[in-house]
Structure formats: structure tokens, C-alpha cells
């Protein structure tokens, strides 16, 4: 394999002529490097600085960990990977329990799915939330039987408080992006799509990614929050383009716009038909939350399409998938857009997606990392989550990713979960290992709009690849030996 200026210039079955610098890989196996086409890079860096609740198995474990962290905190105490589904009963920690730890330091426990949190009174006060504050559209300040807020925040209510955490400086953002990128590169990842750029300050984040891209061994594709571009307080196109024009497009670029249509399964906020197992048995035929009305979601997708932006829509529940497909079809260009997650799909929906020719991204590592929550919330519907085989066989462009920092983000954990689904999940939806690898390499590049030059070992593609001691198609637990970025290790 001859590499010139970071690009594969030729491939030879007998081996290239030995001109220039030659590196003998000693019989190692080679695969394209991985592309995490749906993740959150800056938030991953933030999580690496926050209190991790990963090891907490009970509510008391969480409270003890928070109490132990308190003396070392300046400003907010942010804890991540909170998951009430891990303990018996699944009852959330309350505002009063956190107030008993501190009445002055704002405390926020961010749910592992990123769609909910539990906070203390100081955090509510910091966000100017009072008992008379109404629920935002697409969110809930959960209240106890007396009508008092109990500290649990769902969807847009969570965002109203989470966004009040002081944002990092530009230099801090760059450092956080680079720290997250180092962790990703260790897994053999050389390209990543940040799926919610603009959660702090869009222009500052764009500049931070531009600076980081000049130092990093990760190629960034940025999907901007819809509201930061097309919303009433969005930034002007010339402000965005002034930064984009200074980016090396093969190191950092804009992919499109991101919209959330529903929540998550673990917090029972995904928009589904029927009810969650943790819902009261009150005869409801729908559950979860649609973040926007169907009419508003359609208008957002149509506006983006008219401005020539592809759209990636977070749609986990089957009800959210239907509303998303309605919006894509109304745009007249469904093939340009992406459904993110698509965890609950009927046969009819899979057929419809195939006819629309839109892209789908899934995160198979969720099955092994969050399966306990899915089984608790969905019962006998859980085995058919993430129907990768059915989607693949319909010819739908399917790509894999991690959604880090929700999970560890090791692509091999996702590949193995997709090709040998964990116990309790229908094995008829398995892909072959080769198919799963393709979904995490070239198909992921296609989803990021870079499939013409990234994700394959072909002439004209960038020389991003990984080496392995053992055959990665058959090894029980493949491990990356070395990662090459533009042909350099």
C-alpha cells in the first residue's frame, strides 16, 4: 500500500516497489480506522472531569459519592452516569436528599442517557427556577404528590438547568476536546461526528473544534443544534462561515443540523406507542415525550432543507420515528436526512424508511451497557430493540456509532454487540462481524457525508487504518495494535 500526502495512491497484490520510506507491518492484519458518526466530543471531555457514578449500584452509593466529592468542588458539583434503573424499585434520588448534602453548592446528577437529571434546590435557584415556574414545552419539572418539585428534571426542563453550569473558556474547550480525542484515538477512531455542537456557545465551540483539529488525530464533523442556526436567536450565516472557511475540510467540517424529536428509554421519555412498564396501568395508548408538535418538527426539517442543510433527528421511540418520517417526507428530500437511534421499529416502519432512502444510525453498545434499563422499561418488547439485520436487509444505509459519553465508545464493544447480541435480545437481528465493521467504518463515513474519501482502504482514500495482531474477523476480542492517521502512526 503506497501512501502519498496522507492518501492511498496505489494498492498492489504483490506489494509496492520499495521506493521511499518503507514500513513493514510484519504480517499484521489491517482494517480501516473507525468513524464514530454519532458522539459528543466536548461533552466527553467534560464528563472526564466530572464525578462518575458508573460504579454506583444503589441510591446510597450515589449519595455517598456526591458527599465525598463535595469538599473538592468549586462552583457546581456535576456528576455523570446517574442511573436509577440499577437499583431495586428504580426510585429516583430526590431534591431533599441532595439538599441534605449541600444547600449552597448547586448539585446536578446527569442521567446516563443525557435526557434527565436530578438536582438540589441550589441548582434550581441558580437557574432561576421556582415552584411557580411552568413546565417548558417538551420537558417536565417532576413534582411530588403535594405539587412541589422533587428535583427530577426531564428533557427541556433538564436543559434549562444544565445550561446554567458555567461554560468553559475557549482554551478550556480546546483542552477538553483534545482530551476526549485522545481517549477516542486509543480505540482506533480517527473520525467523529459531534452531534450537538452549540450547547454552550456555537461560535466559540466552532472555533475550539477548528483549533483542536489542527492538533488532533481525529477528523471532526460537526452537527449544529438547529436553534443555534435557524432559531429566533440563532447566529447569522456569515458569522458561522467566517470560522468554517478557516477550517481544513478534511479535518473539520459542518455536517448538518441536529434536532431532538423525543427522549430516552431509561428515563421513560422516548415517544412510544403503548406504555412503559414503569408507567401506571391507566389504559394509555401512548407514552413518553415528543419534544415538538408534529407540525413544528415538520417546519424545522423543511426550513433546514430549504437552507441546504441535511438534518439528523434523534428518534428513539416508534412514535417519534413516525413523526420524523412525516417531516422528512414533507421536505421532499428524505434521502438527505438521518434518523438517529431508531431503537423501536415495526416492520412497516422499516419498509417506509427503505422507500424514503434516509440514513439510519444505531448504537449497538447500548444493548450491552444499558440493556438492564431497556428490559425494565419495555418488558417483552425489549428483545427487538435495534433491528439492525432487518434494516440492513432492506438496503437502508445503516451506520454504527457510540453516542459517547453515554457509553464507553469502544467500537469493538459495539461491533461485538451487533454481531452477537447480548442475552435477552433477539439473535435474528445479528449482523455478521464484517457487516458490523463496515457499519462502523465506511458506512459511518457515508453518514457523515465523507464516504467518497474516508472509511475504506482504496486508492484515493485517506490512509486512516488500524493494525491487529490477530485476525479481527475471527478473534474473540480484537484489540487495536496501532492506529495510523494519514499513513502515520
N, C-alpha and C positions, 0 to 999 in steps of 0.2 A: 504494500500500500504506500503510494507516494503522496506526501503531503507538501503542498507549497502554499505559503502565506496563510496557513491555518485551514486550508481546504484540501480535500482529497482530489488529487489531479489525475490519478490513474490507479487501477487495480489489476493485478496480474496473477493468474493461477500458478505460474511457475515462480513468481517472485519478481520484484522490480530489479532493474540493473542497479548495481551497488555504487551509485553516484551520490555525492553529497553526504550529509550526516546520516548514518545508518544506526537504527536501534533494533537489536534482535530481541524479540519478546520471549524467546526460549520455549516456544511451544505453548504459550498461554492462550486461553480462549478469549475471544473478543466479542463484545456486544456494543451497540450504540449506547451512549450515556443516556441517563434518564431525564425526562422532562416532566416536572410536576406542574401540570397545566391548570391546577386549581389549588392555590395555597395562599397563605397570608404571611409575607416575609417580615415586614416591620413588626406586626403583632407577635410573630415567633420570637424576634429579638426581645420584645417587651416581656413575653412570658418567661424567657430565660432569666430575667432579672426579678421576677415575681415569686411569691411563695407558692410552691407547687403542692397541691393536695392529692396528688396521684396515689400516694400510699395510704391515704386515709380510708379506713373501712367502716367507720362508724361516725355518727354526728359528733360524739365526744372527741374522737381523734381530730376532727376538723377544728373544734373549739380549742383544743389543747395546742394545736399547731399555730393557730392565729395568736393565742395568748403568748406563746413562746417567741413569736416573731415581733410582737409589739415593741419591745424595748429598742429594737434596731431600726425602727421606721421613722423617716422624716416625711411629713406630708401624709399622703394616703397609704393605707395598707391594702394592697391589691393581692388577692390570692386567686390562683387559676386551677382549672380542672376539678372544680367542685361538682360532685355528682351524688345526689340523694338516692339514686337508684341502687347504690352499692349496699345500703343497709336495710335491715328488716323494716317493713312498713313504708319506707320511702318518704317519710315525713321530712319536709324542709326544715332547716335551721331557721330560727326566727330573728327578727329585728331585736327583740328583747334580749335574746341570748348573746347577740353581738354587743348590745349596749352594756351588758354586764362585764364585757371585756374592756370596752372604752366608750365613754360618752363624748369624747372630744376628738379622737382621731377618726376620720372617715374610713370605714371598712367596707370593702366590696369583694364578695366571693363570686367570681365569674364562673358560670356553669361551663362544663366541659364542651357543650355544644355551641357555646358562644351566643346563645339566644336568650339567656336569662341570667339573673344574678340575685344574690341576697345581700342586703345592705343594712347598716345600722342607722340610727337617727342622724348622726353627724354627717353621713353621706347624703341623706335626703336633704338636710339643711344646706349643705354645700351646693346642691343642685337647685335650691330654692323650691323644693317640693314640700307642700304642706298637706294636711289632711283634707283640705278643700280642693286640692289640685285634681282636675278631672283626668280620666284615662286618655292618653293620646290615641289617635286613630292608629289601629294596628298594634296596640300594646295594652298592658294591664298593670296597674298597681294593685296587687292582690291584697285583699282585706280579710280580717277575721270576722267572726260571726257578729261582732259589735259594730262592724263597719270601719274599724281602724286599720290602717296599713300595717301589714305584718312583716314587711321588708322584702318580700319576694317580688321581683320585677320581671315582667315578660315582654320580650320583643322591644317595641318602641319605647316602652317605659324603662327598660334596661338601658337603652341607648341614651335616654335623657339624663341619666345619672352617670353612666360610664364616660360619656364625652366631657364631663366636668373634671375628670382627672387631668391635672396639668400636662399639657403636651410637651414632648421632648423638644430641645433646641435642634437646629439644623445639624450641628455637629453630632449631637446625640443620636439623631435619626440615622445618620450615615453609619455610625458605630454599631447601632442595633441591627441595621440591615446587613452589614458585613459579618457580624457575629452569627446571625441566623444563616447567612450564606455559607459560612464555614461548616456549620453543622450539616447543611444540606449536601455540600460537596463531598463530605465524608461518606455519604451514602451512594456516591456515583451520579449525583444530579448535576447537570451543567446548564439547565434552563428551567425557569419557573415563571408562572403567571401569578402575580399578586392580584387577588380578586376583589379587593375593596379599597383601592388607593383613594385617599381623600378623607379618611375617617377623622383626621386631625385638621390638617390644612392642606388642601390639594397642591397648591403651588410649591409649598415647602417640601412636601413629600416627593413631588416630581423632581425637584432639584436634588433632593437627597438620593433618590434612586439613580439619577444621572451621574452624580459624583461617585456613588458606590460602584456603578457599573464600570467605571474606569479602573477600579482596583480589584474587582471581584472576578472569580472564575464561574460566575453564574450569569446567564443571559436573562434579562428581566422583560416580561411582557406585562404591561400594567392595564388593568381593567378598572376604570374610574367609576366611582359612585355616580349614578345617574343625576342626583340632585346637585352635585358639585359642578356639573357641566350644563345641564338643561333646566335645573330648578330655578325658582324665582331669585335665589341668592347665589346662583352658580357663577363661576368665573367666566370671563369673556374668552372667546376662542383665541384671540391674539395673545392673551396672557399665557394660555396653555402652550400655543405653538412656539412662542419665544423660547421656551425651555426645551420643547421637543426637538426643535431644529438644531439644538446643540448636542443632541444625543447621537451616539453611534447606533444606527438602527439594528445592527446585528448584536448589540449588547444591551440596548434598552429601547423599548418602543411602546406605543399605545395599542392595545388590542381591541378595546371597545368599552362599552358601559355595562355596569352591574346593577341589577335590580333584585330585591328580595320579594318573593310573592307569598311566602309562608314562613313558618318557624321550623322547629325540630321535633323529632320523636321523643327524645329523652325528657323534654320539658312539656310534652303533650301540646305543643303549639303548631305542629305540622298540620296543614289543612287536609283532612281526610274525609272520606265517606264513612259513615258509621261512627263509632266512638272508641276512645282509648279504654283499655282495661281499668285504668285508674279513674276514669270519669264515673260520675254517679249513673246508675242504671235508670235513666229517666226517659228512655224511648227516643232520644235524639237520633237523627239520621245523618248528622254532620258534626264534626268536631275540629278543634284546632283553630288557627287564626289565618285569615287572608290579610296580608299587610295592607293591600289596596283593594278597592272595589274592582270588579271585573272591568268596568268602564274606564277607570283611572289607569289600570295596568295596561290596557289596550292603547290608551292615548300615549302613555310613556314609551311603549315599544314603537308605535307609529312615528312619534316625534324623533326618536333616535334614528330610525331607518331613513327618514327624510333628510336627516343631517349626515347620513352616510356612516353611521356608527353601527357595527354589529352589537348585539345585546346578549349578555349572559344572565339568565334568570334562575335564581335559586328557587327550586320547586321540589320539595321532598315528598309531600303527600299527593295522593292521586287526584284529589280535588284541586290542588294547586296546579298540577300538571295540566288538567283540562283547561283551566283559565289561562295558563301560559300559552298553550297551543292555540287557543282562541285569539290571543294577542298576536302571536307570530303570523297566523293566517291572515289577520286583518292588515298586517304590514305589507302583505304581498311579496315578501322576501323571507319566508320562514327558513329557507336553506342557509341564510347568512347567520342565523342566531343559534344559541346554545341553551340547552336545559342542563342546569347543574344539579346533580344528585339523583333525581328521578328514582327515588327509593321504592315507591309503591306504584306499580304499573299493572294495568289489566291487559289482556290480550288485545282488546280493542284499541287501547291507547298506544300500544307498541305498533300496531298496524297504522294508526294515524300518524305517529312520528315518522314511520317509514315513508308514508306518502308525502309528508311535508319536507322530508330530507334535511331536517335540522340536526345539529350535532347534539350528542349526549355525553356528559362526563359523569363518572361514578367513582366512588372512593371505597374500594373493596376492603381496605384495612378496617373500616368501620365495623365490619361483621365480627372480627376477632376482638377489637378493642371495646366496642360499645354494644355487643350482642346482648349482654345482660339487660340493658335498658330497653332494647327493642322487644325482647321476649316479655318483659314485664308490662310494657305499654300496649303491645299489639297481640299478645297471646298466640293463637293458632294462625294468625296472618304473618307472623314474623318469618317463617321459613322461606317465603317467596320474595323477600326483600332483595333488591339489586339483581334484577333478572338479566344478567349480562349475556348469557347464551341466547336467550330469546331475542334480545336486542341485536346482537351480533348477526344472528342468522337471518334477520330481516334486512341486512345490508345497511343498517343505520351506522353512521360514523360514530363509533364509541371510543372514548379515551378514558384512561385511568389517571388518578391523581390522589392527593392525600388530604387536602383541607387542613394541613398543619396550621396552627399548633393544636388542633382538635385531637390529633393522634401523633405518634412519633414521626411519621412521614418517611420511614424506611421503605423505598419502593418494593423491596423483596417481600416485605410483610404483606403488601397489597397484592402482589403477583401470586404469592402462595395462597392467600385467602380467596383469590378469584379462580385459581385452577384447582383448588382442593378446599371447597367452602367449609367453614368450621361446623362442628357437630350442631345439629338443630336447624341448619339452613339447607334447603333442597339442593342436593348434588347435581340434579339435572340442569342446573343453571351454571355449572362449571364451564370455564373456557379451558383450552389446552394451555400449557405453560407458554408455548411460543406465541399464541394469540395474546395472552396477558402481557407478555413482554412488549409485543408490538403496540398494545394499547397504552403502554407507559413510555413509549419512545416515539415512533413515527406518527402514530395516530394522535398522541398528545401534542406533537408539533403542529399537526393539521388543525387541531382545536385551537391552538394559539396563533393560527394564521401564518405559520412558518414552515409548513410541510414541504415546500419546494426547495429548501436548503438545509434543513435540520432534521435529525432523528433517524437517519439511515447511514449505512456505510456504502455510499455510492459516489461515483465521480460527480464533482460539483457540489457535494455536501460538505459542511464544516466537519473537521476531524475531531469530533467530540465522541469519545468512546471509553469503555472500561475493559480492563483485563481481569481474568479469573484463573485461579489455579486449576479448578475442576470445571467440567462441562456444566455451564449454568442451566442447560436444558434438562439435565438429569440429576444434578447434585441435590441432596436433601435440603440443605440450607446454603444456597450460593452466597459467597462473600466477595465483594469487590476487592481486588488486589491493588489496582492502581487506576486512577482516572486521568484521562487526557482531555485537555481543553484546547481546541485549535491545534491538536497534534503535539502539545507539550504537557508533560506530566508535572 
